[in-house]
């Protein structure tokens, strides 16, 4: 077991009870976890290095070290909007006034607790599953082994292309009280593409829409500056073969309930066939950093449901999270071993 792993896993799991989470019922075993591949197809089989995803079959030495750089919970916040109108009678005509109100609801500081609990419950199975593939999953205390790496990592930010897709993904963000919850040692890698318009509440009822085709976010997210900054810049600086960014989307449809919408699992790494000179972004890109693999699990399941008559229901429960993250690693392993032949 890794040194960072033991820092609070046992005491944290013992401190959280059972919050009427429906996740254990949703995923009683790993075979019930449905993992969807969620990254671009272009580039997976090409030998010239062009495209958005790497051809893992031509990696010179395979994948030996993966740095887990980002593990967080994202809550887009839920905005309830309503209006009231009244009419003031005048001597000549009546004037109608309408006032619009917004009430924002999010998990707030609880997002960090959820990320920490999911990490504590899942990290050891993830490490073991990677190990079965001959890959070391490294934690921050292992890959930040020089002051220079630590300084670079702490200041690192994901680059993004200026595109209509990225603009649309941020549309409406100002109307939401969105929250990122993580833990000390990890960065928040900004790869979130959850549409804010999915999380609106009008009138009495909270309804969440799915405006992403097949609930996959990365299939058409061809942001090569993102993949280059993570897959090349960060990998090169940390001296690893790939970096892993994983986040979950959670939201509160009501004040005493939390839903786990999805878990996103993305690996980035250097292009096996580097471009000559500078990267070439565009319709047919040839860039230094690419998708290695991407997956989504979409539980859309309540993980916290407080019952005022049951004090134990106020405690978080993380049973089932280990199955989700282990299933993601297994799915990656199946893809990787089908491509890369030792």
NUKOLZA-336793 format. One record per residue: z, y, x negated of N, C-alpha, C in turn; residue number from 1. Coordinates in steps of 0.2 Angstrom, whole numbers, plus 5000, padded with zeros to 4 digits. Layout:
BEGIN
ATOM    n_w    n_v    n_u   ca_w   ca_v   ca_u    c_w    c_v    c_u   num
ATOM      Z      Y      X      Z      Y      X      Z      Y      X   NUM
...
END
This chain:
BEGIN
ATOM    n_w    n_v    n_u   ca_w   ca_v   ca_u    c_w    c_v    c_u   num
ATOM   5000   4994   4996   5000   5000   5000   5000   5006   4996     1
ATOM   4996   5011   4997   4995   5017   4993   5002   5021   4994     2
ATOM   5003   5025   4988   5009   5029   4988   5010   5034   4994     3
ATOM   5004   5037   4995   5004   5042   5001   5006   5039   5007     4
ATOM   5003   5033   5008   5004   5030   5014   5011   5029   5016     5
ATOM   5016   5027   5012   5023   5025   5013   5027   5031   5015     6
ATOM   5024   5037   5014   5028   5043   5015   5032   5044   5021     7
ATOM   5029   5041   5027   5033   5042   5033   5031   5037   5038     8
ATOM   5026   5033   5036   5023   5028   5042   5029   5025   5046     9
ATOM   5033   5021   5042   5038   5017   5046   5043   5022   5050    10
ATOM   5045   5027   5048   5050   5031   5052   5046   5035   5057    11
ATOM   5040   5036   5056   5036   5040   5061   5034   5035   5067    12
ATOM   5032   5029   5066   5031   5024   5071   5037   5023   5075    13
ATOM   5043   5022   5071   5049   5021   5075   5051   5026   5079    14
ATOM   5049   5032   5078   5052   5038   5081   5048   5039   5088    15
ATOM   5042   5037   5088   5038   5038   5094   5038   5032   5099    16
ATOM   5039   5033   5105   5040   5028   5110   5034   5027   5114    17
ATOM   5034   5026   5120   5028   5024   5124   5027   5029   5130    18
ATOM   5022   5033   5129   5021   5039   5133   5016   5037   5139    19
ATOM   5016   5031   5141   5012   5028   5147   5005   5029   5145    20
ATOM   5003   5028   5138   4997   5028   5136   4993   5022   5138    21
ATOM   4986   5024   5140   4982   5019   5143   4978   5016   5138    22
ATOM   4978   5018   5132   4974   5016   5126   4975   5008   5125    23
ATOM   4981   5006   5124   4982   4998   5123   4979   4994   5128    24
ATOM   4979   4997   5135   4975   4993   5140   4968   4993   5139    25
ATOM   4965   4999   5137   4958   5000   5136   4956   4996   5130    26
ATOM   4959   4996   5125   4958   4992   5119   4963   4987   5117    27
ATOM   4964   4981   5121   4969   4976   5119   4968   4973   5113    28
ATOM   4961   4972   5111   4960   4969   5104   4953   4973   5102    29
ATOM   4952   4972   5095   4946   4975   5092   4939   4974   5095    30
ATOM   4939   4968   5098   4932   4966   5101   4930   4971   5107    31
ATOM   4935   4974   5110   4934   4979   5115   4932   4986   5113    32
ATOM   4933   4987   5107   4931   4994   5105   4923   4994   5103    33
ATOM   4920   4998   5107   4913   4999   5107   4911   5005   5102    34
ATOM   4908   5003   5096   4906   5008   5091   4899   5010   5092    35
ATOM   4897   5016   5092   4890   5018   5093   4888   5022   5086    36
ATOM   4882   5019   5083   4880   5023   5077   4878   5030   5079    37
ATOM   4880   5035   5075   4879   5042   5077   4877   5046   5071    38
ATOM   4871   5045   5069   4868   5049   5063   4861   5048   5063    39
ATOM   4857   5053   5060   4850   5053   5061   4847   5047   5057    40
ATOM   4841   5045   5060   4838   5039   5058   4833   5041   5052    41
ATOM   4830   5047   5052   4826   5049   5047   4829   5049   5040    42
ATOM   4825   5045   5036   4828   5044   5029   4831   5037   5027    43
ATOM   4833   5034   5032   4837   5028   5031   4833   5022   5027    44
ATOM   4826   5022   5027   4822   5017   5024   4817   5020   5019    45
ATOM   4817   5027   5018   4812   5030   5013   4815   5029   5006    46
ATOM   4811   5029   5002   4812   5028   4994   4812   5035   4991    47
ATOM   4808   5040   4994   4807   5046   4991   4813   5051   4991    48
ATOM   4818   5049   4995   4824   5054   4996   4823   5059   5001    49
ATOM   4817   5059   5005   4817   5064   5010   4820   5062   5017    50
ATOM   4822   5067   5021   4825   5065   5027   4832   5067   5028    51
ATOM   4836   5065   5032   4843   5067   5034   4848   5062   5032    52
ATOM   4846   5056   5031   4851   5051   5030   4849   5047   5023    53
ATOM   4853   5044   5020   4852   5041   5013   4850   5034   5015    54
ATOM   4845   5031   5010   4843   5024   5010   4848   5021   5006    55
ATOM   4853   5017   5009   4859   5014   5005   4856   5008   5001    56
ATOM   4850   5006   5002   4848   5000   4999   4846   5002   4991    57
ATOM   4845   5008   4990   4843   5010   4983   4848   5014   4979    58
ATOM   4854   5013   4982   4860   5016   4978   4860   5012   4972    59
ATOM   4861   5016   4966   4861   5012   4959   4867   5008   4958    60
ATOM   4872   5010   4961   4878   5006   4960   4882   5004   4966    61
ATOM   4879   5005   4972   4883   5004   4978   4888   5009   4979    62
ATOM   4893   5008   4983   4898   5012   4985   4905   5009   4983    63
ATOM   4908   5012   4978   4914   5009   4975   4921   5013   4977    64
ATOM   4920   5020   4978   4925   5024   4979   4923   5029   4985    65
ATOM   4927   5029   4990   4927   5034   4996   4933   5038   4996    66
ATOM   4932   5045   4996   4938   5049   4997   4938   5051   5005    67
ATOM   4944   5050   5007   4946   5052   5014   4948   5059   5014    68
ATOM   4944   5064   5015   4945   5071   5014   4947   5075   5020    69
ATOM   4946   5072   5026   4947   5076   5032   4949   5071   5038    70
ATOM   4955   5072   5041   4957   5067   5046   4961   5072   5051    71
ATOM   4958   5074   5057   4961   5079   5061   4959   5078   5068    72
ATOM   4963   5081   5072   4962   5081   5080   4959   5088   5082    73
ATOM   4954   5088   5086   4951   5094   5088   4952   5095   5096    74
ATOM   4955   5100   5098   4956   5101   5105   4953   5108   5107    75
ATOM   4947   5107   5111   4943   5113   5113   4947   5118   5117    76
ATOM   4952   5115   5120   4956   5120   5125   4952   5119   5132    77
ATOM   4956   5120   5137   4953   5120   5144   4954   5126   5147    78
ATOM   4949   5129   5149   4950   5136   5152   4949   5136   5160    79
ATOM   4954   5138   5163   4953   5138   5170   4951   5145   5172    80
ATOM   4946   5146   5176   4944   5152   5178   4944   5153   5186    81
ATOM   4946   5159   5188   4946   5160   5195   4946   5167   5197    82
ATOM   4944   5169   5203   4943   5176   5204   4947   5178   5211    83
ATOM   4949   5184   5212   4952   5186   5218   4948   5193   5220    84
ATOM   4946   5194   5226   4943   5199   5229   4946   5203   5234    85
ATOM   4946   5209   5234   4948   5213   5240   4944   5219   5241    86
ATOM   4944   5222   5247   4940   5227   5249   4944   5233   5251    87
ATOM   4942   5239   5249   4945   5245   5250   4941   5249   5255    88
ATOM   4943   5251   5261   4939   5255   5266   4939   5262   5264    89
ATOM   4933   5265   5264   4933   5272   5263   4930   5276   5269    90
ATOM   4929   5282   5268   4927   5286   5274   4919   5285   5275    91
ATOM   4916   5284   5270   4909   5283   5271   4907   5275   5270    92
ATOM   4909   5272   5265   4908   5265   5264   4914   5261   5262    93
ATOM   4914   5255   5262   4919   5250   5259   4917   5248   5252    94
ATOM   4922   5248   5248   4921   5246   5241   4925   5239   5240    95
ATOM   4921   5234   5237   4924   5227   5236   4925   5227   5228    96
ATOM   4931   5225   5227   4933   5224   5220   4935   5216   5219    97
ATOM   4932   5214   5213   4933   5207   5211   4937   5207   5204    98
ATOM   4942   5203   5203   4945   5202   5197   4945   5195   5195    99
ATOM   4943   5194   5189   4942   5187   5186   4948   5186   5181   100
ATOM   4951   5180   5182   4957   5178   5178   4955   5171   5174   101
ATOM   4958   5171   5168   4957   5165   5164   4964   5162   5162   102
ATOM   4965   5156   5163   4971   5153   5160   4969   5147   5155   103
ATOM   4972   5148   5149   4970   5143   5144   4975   5138   5143   104
ATOM   4973   5132   5142   4978   5127   5141   4976   5122   5135   105
ATOM   4980   5121   5130   4978   5117   5125   4984   5113   5122   106
ATOM   4983   5108   5118   4989   5104   5115   4993   5108   5110   107
ATOM   4990   5113   5108   4994   5117   5103   4997   5113   5097   108
ATOM   5003   5114   5095   5006   5111   5089   5006   5103   5090   109
ATOM   5005   5101   5096   5005   5094   5097   4999   5090   5094   110
ATOM   4994   5094   5093   4988   5091   5090   4989   5088   5083   111
ATOM   4993   5092   5079   4995   5090   5073   4999   5083   5073   112
ATOM   5004   5083   5078   5008   5077   5078   5003   5071   5080   113
ATOM   4998   5072   5084   4994   5067   5086   4989   5064   5080   114
ATOM   4987   5069   5077   4983   5067   5071   4987   5063   5066   115
ATOM   4994   5066   5065   4998   5062   5060   5000   5055   5062   116
ATOM   5001   5055   5069   5003   5048   5071   4997   5043   5071   117
ATOM   4991   5045   5073   4985   5041   5072   4984   5039   5065   118
ATOM   4985   5044   5060   4984   5042   5053   4989   5037   5051   119
ATOM   4995   5038   5053   5000   5034   5050   4999   5027   5053   120
ATOM   4997   5026   5059   4996   5020   5062   4990   5016   5060   121
ATOM   4985   5020   5057   4978   5017   5056   4977   5016   5048   122
ATOM   4980   5020   5044   4977   5021   5037   4978   5014   5033   123
ATOM   4983   5010   5034   4983   5004   5030   4978   4999   5033   124
ATOM   4977   4998   5039   4971   4994   5041   4964   4996   5039   125
ATOM   4964   5003   5038   4957   5006   5036   4956   5004   5029   126
ATOM   4962   5005   5025   4961   5004   5017   4960   4997   5016   127
ATOM   4963   4992   5020   4962   4985   5019   4955   4983   5021   128
ATOM   4952   4986   5026   4945   4984   5029   4940   4987   5023   129
ATOM   4941   4993   5021   4937   4995   5015   4937   4991   5009   130
ATOM   4943   4988   5008   4944   4984   5002   4940   4978   5003   131
ATOM   4940   4975   5009   4936   4969   5010   4929   4970   5008   132
ATOM   4926   4976   5008   4919   4978   5007   4919   4979   4999   133
ATOM   4924   4979   4995   4924   4980   4988   4924   4988   4987   134
ATOM   4927   4992   4992   4927   4999   4992   4934   5001   4992   135
ATOM   4936   5006   4987   4943   5009   4988   4942   5015   4992   136
ATOM   4947   5016   4997   4947   5022   5001   4953   5026   4998   137
ATOM   4951   5031   4995   4956   5035   4991   4959   5041   4996   138
ATOM   4965   5042   4995   4969   5047   4998   4970   5053   4993   139
ATOM   4972   5059   4996   4972   5065   4992   4976   5065   4985   140
ATOM   4981   5061   4985   4985   5061   4979   4982   5057   4974   141
ATOM   4976   5053   4976   4973   5049   4971   4966   5052   4968   142
ATOM   4963   5056   4973   4957   5059   4970   4958   5066   4968   143
ATOM   4963   5069   4969   4965   5076   4967   4969   5075   4960   144
ATOM   4966   5072   4955   4970   5070   4949   4969   5075   4944   145
ATOM   4966   5081   4945   4966   5087   4940   4967   5093   4944   146
ATOM   4970   5098   4940   4971   5105   4943   4964   5108   4946   147
ATOM   4959   5106   4942   4952   5109   4944   4950   5106   4950   148
ATOM   4951   5100   4951   4949   5097   4958   4953   5099   4963   149
ATOM   4959   5100   4962   4964   5103   4968   4962   5110   4970   150
ATOM   4960   5114   4965   4959   5121   4966   4952   5121   4970   151
ATOM   4947   5117   4968   4941   5117   4972   4942   5114   4979   152
ATOM   4945   5109   4979   4946   5106   4986   4950   5111   4991   153
ATOM   4955   5114   4988   4959   5118   4993   4954   5124   4995   154
ATOM   4950   5126   4991   4945   5132   4993   4939   5130   4997   155
ATOM   4938   5123   4997   4931   5121   5000   4930   5122   5007   156
ATOM   4924   5124   5009   4922   5125   5015   4915   5122   5016   157
ATOM   4914   5119   5022   4907   5116   5024   4902   5122   5025   158
ATOM   4897   5121   5021   4891   5126   5023   4887   5123   5029   159
ATOM   4884   5128   5032   4880   5127   5038   4873   5131   5038   160
ATOM   4868   5128   5041   4862   5131   5042   4863   5136   5047   161
ATOM   4859   5141   5047   4858   5146   5053   4853   5143   5057   162
ATOM   4855   5140   5063   4850   5137   5067   4852   5138   5074   163
ATOM   4847   5137   5079   4848   5138   5086   4853   5133   5088   164
ATOM   4853   5127   5085   4857   5121   5087   4865   5123   5085   165
ATOM   4866   5126   5079   4872   5128   5077   4875   5134   5082   166
ATOM   4870   5138   5083   4872   5144   5087   4874   5142   5094   167
ATOM   4871   5137   5097   4872   5134   5104   4879   5131   5104   168
ATOM   4880   5127   5098   4886   5123   5098   4893   5128   5098   169
ATOM   4892   5134   5095   4898   5138   5095   4898   5143   5102   170
ATOM   4893   5142   5106   4892   5147   5112   4898   5145   5116   171
ATOM   4902   5150   5118   4907   5150   5123   4914   5148   5119   172
ATOM   4914   5148   5113   4920   5146   5109   4925   5151   5110   173
ATOM   4923   5158   5111   4928   5163   5111   4932   5163   5118   174
ATOM   4930   5159   5123   4933   5158   5129   4938   5152   5129   175
ATOM   4939   5149   5123   4943   5143   5123   4949   5144   5118   176
ATOM   4955   5141   5119   4960   5142   5115   4960   5135   5110   177
ATOM   4955   5135   5106   4954   5128   5103   4959   5128   5097   178
ATOM   4960   5121   5095   4966   5120   5090   4963   5114   5086   179
ATOM   4965   5115   5079   4963   5109   5074   4970   5107   5072   180
ATOM   4972   5101   5073   4978   5098   5071   4977   5093   5065   181
ATOM   4980   5094   5059   4980   5089   5054   4986   5089   5050   182
ATOM   4986   5087   5044   4992   5086   5040   4991   5089   5033   183
ATOM   4997   5090   5030   4996   5093   5023   4993   5088   5018   184
ATOM   4988   5090   5014   4984   5086   5010   4977   5085   5011   185
ATOM   4976   5086   5018   4969   5086   5020   4966   5092   5022   186
ATOM   4959   5093   5021   4956   5099   5023   4953   5098   5030   187
ATOM   4951   5104   5034   4948   5103   5040   4941   5104   5038   188
ATOM   4937   5099   5038   4930   5099   5037   4926   5101   5044   189
ATOM   4923   5107   5044   4920   5109   5050   4914   5105   5052   190
ATOM   4914   5100   5055   4908   5096   5057   4908   5095   5065   191
ATOM   4913   5098   5068   4913   5097   5075   4907   5100   5079   192
ATOM   4905   5096   5084   4899   5098   5088   4900   5097   5095   193
ATOM   4907   5097   5097   4908   5096   5104   4906   5103   5108   194
ATOM   4902   5102   5113   4901   5108   5117   4906   5111   5121   195
ATOM   4908   5117   5120   4914   5120   5123   4913   5120   5131   196
ATOM   4906   5121   5133   4905   5121   5140   4907   5115   5144   197
ATOM   4909   5109   5140   4911   5103   5143   4918   5104   5146   198
ATOM   4922   5109   5143   4929   5109   5145   4930   5115   5149   199
ATOM   4929   5115   5155   4930   5121   5160   4934   5118   5166   200
ATOM   4938   5122   5169   4941   5120   5175   4940   5126   5180   201
ATOM   4937   5124   5185   4936   5129   5191   4939   5127   5197   202
ATOM   4943   5131   5200   4947   5129   5206   4952   5125   5205   203
ATOM   4953   5120   5209   4959   5116   5209   4959   5110   5204   204
ATOM   4953   5108   5202   4952   5102   5199   4949   5103   5192   205
ATOM   4951   5099   5187   4948   5099   5180   4943   5094   5180   206
ATOM   4937   5096   5178   4931   5091   5177   4928   5092   5170   207
ATOM   4927   5087   5167   4924   5087   5160   4917   5084   5160   208
ATOM   4912   5088   5158   4905   5086   5158   4903   5083   5152   209
ATOM   4898   5079   5152   4895   5076   5146   4888   5079   5145   210
ATOM   4888   5084   5141   4881   5087   5140   4878   5085   5134   211
ATOM   4881   5080   5130   4878   5077   5124   4875   5070   5126   212
ATOM   4868   5070   5124   4865   5063   5126   4869   5057   5123   213
ATOM   4870   5053   5128   4873   5046   5126   4880   5048   5122   214
ATOM   4883   5053   5124   4890   5055   5120   4889   5055   5113   215
ATOM   4884   5056   5110   4883   5056   5103   4882   5063   5100   216
ATOM   4885   5065   5095   4884   5072   5093   4880   5073   5087   217
ATOM   4880   5068   5083   4876   5069   5076   4869   5067   5077   218
ATOM   4867   5063   5082   4860   5060   5082   4855   5066   5081   219
ATOM   4856   5072   5083   4851   5077   5082   4854   5083   5079   220
ATOM   4859   5082   5075   4863   5087   5071   4860   5087   5064   221
ATOM   4854   5089   5063   4851   5089   5056   4852   5095   5052   222
ATOM   4859   5096   5050   4861   5102   5046   4861   5100   5039   223
ATOM   4856   5101   5035   4856   5098   5028   4861   5102   5024   224
ATOM   4862   5108   5025   4867   5112   5021   4874   5109   5022   225
ATOM   4876   5106   5028   4882   5103   5029   4882   5096   5025   226
ATOM   4877   5092   5026   4877   5086   5022   4877   5087   5014   227
ATOM   4874   5092   5012   4874   5094   5005   4880   5096   5002   228
ATOM   4884   5100   5006   4890   5103   5004   4895   5097   5003   229
ATOM   4895   5093   5008   4900   5087   5008   4897   5081   5004   230
ATOM   4891   5079   5005   4889   5073   5001   4887   5074   4994   231
ATOM   4885   5080   4992   4884   5081   4985   4889   5086   4982   232
ATOM   4890   5092   4984   4895   5096   4981   4902   5093   4980   233
ATOM   4905   5091   4986   4912   5089   4986   4912   5082   4982   234
ATOM   4907   5078   4984   4907   5071   4980   4907   5072   4973   235
ATOM   4903   5076   4971   4902   5077   4963   4908   5080   4960   236
ATOM   4911   5085   4963   4917   5088   4961   4923   5083   4961   237
ATOM   4924   5079   4966   4929   5074   4966   4928   5067   4962   238
ATOM   4922   5066   4960   4920   5060   4956   4921   5054   4960   239
ATOM   4918   5054   4966   4918   5048   4971   4911   5047   4973   240
ATOM   4910   5041   4976   4903   5039   4978   4901   5042   4985   241
ATOM   4907   5043   4989   4906   5046   4996   4912   5049   4998   242
ATOM   4911   5054   5003   4917   5056   5007   4917   5054   5014   243
ATOM   4923   5054   5017   4924   5052   5024   4927   5058   5028   244
ATOM   4924   5060   5033   4927   5065   5038   4928   5061   5044   245
ATOM   4934   5061   5047   4935   5058   5054   4939   5063   5058   246
ATOM   4937   5064   5064   4941   5068   5069   4941   5065   5076   247
ATOM   4946   5067   5080   4946   5065   5087   4946   5071   5091   248
ATOM   4943   5070   5097   4943   5076   5102   4948   5074   5107   249
ATOM   4953   5079   5108   4958   5078   5113   4958   5084   5118   250
ATOM   4960   5083   5124   4961   5089   5128   4966   5088   5134   251
ATOM   4969   5093   5137   4974   5092   5142   4971   5094   5148   252
ATOM   4969   5090   5153   4967   5091   5159   4972   5095   5164   253
ATOM   4978   5093   5162   4984   5096   5165   4990   5097   5160   254
ATOM   4995   5100   5162   5000   5102   5157   5004   5096   5155   255
ATOM   5004   5090   5158   5008   5085   5156   5004   5079   5155   256
ATOM   4998   5080   5153   4993   5074   5152   4988   5076   5146   257
ATOM   4987   5071   5142   4982   5072   5136   4977   5066   5136   258
ATOM   4971   5068   5136   4965   5063   5135   4962   5063   5129   259
ATOM   4961   5056   5126   4958   5055   5120   4950   5054   5122   260
ATOM   4946   5059   5120   4939   5059   5122   4935   5055   5118   261
ATOM   4936   5056   5111   4931   5052   5107   4935   5052   5100   262
ATOM   4932   5048   5095   4933   5048   5088   4927   5048   5085   263
ATOM   4926   5053   5080   4920   5053   5076   4921   5051   5069   264
ATOM   4917   5047   5066   4918   5044   5059   4912   5045   5055   265
ATOM   4912   5049   5050   4906   5051   5046   4907   5051   5039   266
ATOM   4902   5047   5036   4902   5047   5028   4896   5051   5026   267
ATOM   4897   5054   5020   4892   5058   5017   4892   5057   5009   268
ATOM   4886   5057   5006   4886   5055   4999   4880   5058   4996   269
ATOM   4879   5057   4989   4873   5060   4986   4867   5056   4988   270
ATOM   4861   5060   4987   4855   5057   4988   4853   5052   4983   271
ATOM   4851   5046   4984   4850   5041   4978   4843   5044   4975   272
ATOM   4839   5047   4978   4833   5050   4975   4833   5058   4975   273
ATOM   4836   5061   4970   4837   5068   4970   4830   5072   4970   274
ATOM   4830   5078   4973   4825   5082   4973   4824   5085   4966   275
ATOM   4818   5087   4964   4817   5090   4957   4819   5097   4958   276
ATOM   4824   5100   4955   4826   5107   4955   4830   5108   4961   277
ATOM   4829   5113   4965   4833   5115   4971   4832   5111   4977   278
ATOM   4837   5110   4981   4835   5106   4988   4830   5110   4992   279
ATOM   4827   5106   4996   4822   5109   5000   4824   5107   5007   280
ATOM   4826   5112   5011   4828   5112   5018   4822   5113   5022   281
ATOM   4823   5111   5028   4817   5112   5033   4816   5106   5037   282
ATOM   4810   5106   5040   4808   5101   5045   4808   5094   5041   283
ATOM   4805   5094   5035   4805   5087   5031   4809   5089   5025   284
ATOM   4816   5088   5025   4820   5091   5020   4820   5086   5014   285
ATOM   4822   5088   5008   4823   5084   5002   4829   5087   4999   286
ATOM   4835   5085   5001   4841   5088   4998   4846   5084   4995   287
ATOM   4851   5086   4991   4855   5083   4987   4860   5078   4990   288
ATOM   4862   5080   4996   4868   5077   5000   4865   5075   5007   289
ATOM   4867   5069   5009   4865   5066   5015   4870   5062   5019   290
ATOM   4868   5061   5025   4873   5056   5029   4872   5049   5026   291
ATOM   4878   5046   5025   4878   5039   5023   4879   5034   5029   292
ATOM   4883   5037   5034   4884   5033   5040   4888   5037   5045   293
ATOM   4887   5036   5051   4890   5040   5056   4892   5036   5062   294
ATOM   4897   5036   5066   4899   5032   5071   4903   5036   5076   295
ATOM   4903   5034   5083   4907   5037   5088   4910   5032   5092   296
ATOM   4916   5033   5094   4920   5029   5099   4922   5033   5104   297
ATOM   4921   5031   5110   4922   5036   5116   4927   5033   5121   298
ATOM   4933   5033   5120   4938   5030   5124   4938   5034   5131   299
ATOM   4938   5040   5131   4939   5044   5137   4945   5042   5141   300
ATOM   4951   5041   5138   4957   5038   5140   4963   5042   5139   301
ATOM   4967   5042   5144   4974   5045   5144   4978   5042   5139   302
ATOM   4981   5046   5134   4985   5044   5129   4992   5047   5130   303
ATOM   4993   5051   5134   5000   5054   5136   5000   5056   5143   304
ATOM   5005   5054   5147   5005   5055   5154   5013   5055   5155   305
ATOM   5015   5061   5155   5023   5062   5156   5025   5061   5163   306
ATOM   5030   5057   5164   5033   5055   5170   5040   5058   5170   307
ATOM   5041   5063   5174   5048   5067   5174   5054   5063   5175   308
ATOM   5053   5057   5178   5058   5052   5180   5059   5047   5174   309
ATOM   5055   5048   5169   5056   5043   5164   5056   5047   5157   310
ATOM   5062   5048   5154   5062   5052   5148   5058   5049   5142   311
ATOM   5057   5042   5142   5053   5039   5137   5046   5041   5137   312
ATOM   5044   5043   5143   5037   5045   5143   5035   5051   5139   313
ATOM   5040   5055   5137   5039   5061   5133   5037   5060   5126   314
ATOM   5038   5053   5124   5036   5051   5117   5029   5049   5116   315
ATOM   5026   5051   5111   5019   5049   5110   5019   5041   5107   316
ATOM   5014   5038   5109   5012   5031   5107   5006   5031   5104   317
ATOM   5005   5027   5098   4999   5027   5095   4996   5020   5094   318
ATOM   4998   5015   5099   4995   5009   5099   4988   5009   5101   319
ATOM   4984   5006   5097   4977   5006   5099   4973   5010   5094   320
ATOM   4976   5015   5091   4972   5019   5087   4970   5015   5080   321
ATOM   4974   5011   5078   4972   5007   5072   4966   5003   5074   322
ATOM   4965   5000   5080   4959   4996   5082   4953   5001   5082   323
ATOM   4953   5007   5084   4948   5011   5084   4945   5013   5077   324
ATOM   4950   5015   5073   4948   5016   5066   4945   5010   5062   325
ATOM   4949   5005   5063   4947   4998   5059   4940   4996   5062   326
ATOM   4938   4997   5068   4932   4995   5071   4926   5000   5068   327
ATOM   4928   5006   5067   4923   5011   5064   4921   5008   5057   328
ATOM   4927   5006   5053   4925   5004   5046   4921   4997   5046   329
ATOM   4923   4993   5051   4919   4987   5052   4912   4988   5053   330
ATOM   4911   4993   5058   4904   4995   5059   4900   4997   5053   331
ATOM   4903   5002   5049   4900   5004   5043   4899   4998   5039   332
ATOM   4904   4994   5038   4903   4988   5033   4897   4984   5035   333
ATOM   4896   4983   5042   4890   4979   5044   4884   4982   5042   334
ATOM   4883   4989   5043   4877   4993   5041   4876   4993   5034   335
ATOM   4881   4994   5030   4881   4995   5023   4879   4988   5020   336
ATOM   4882   4983   5021   4880   4976   5018   4873   4974   5020   337
ATOM   4871   4976   5026   4864   4974   5028   4859   4978   5024   338
ATOM   4861   4984   5021   4856   4988   5017   4857   4987   5010   339
ATOM   4863   4987   5007   4864   4986   5000   4865   4979   4998   340
ATOM   4861   4977   4993   4861   4970   4991   4864   4970   4983   341
ATOM   4869   4967   4982   4872   4968   4975   4867   4964   4970   342
END
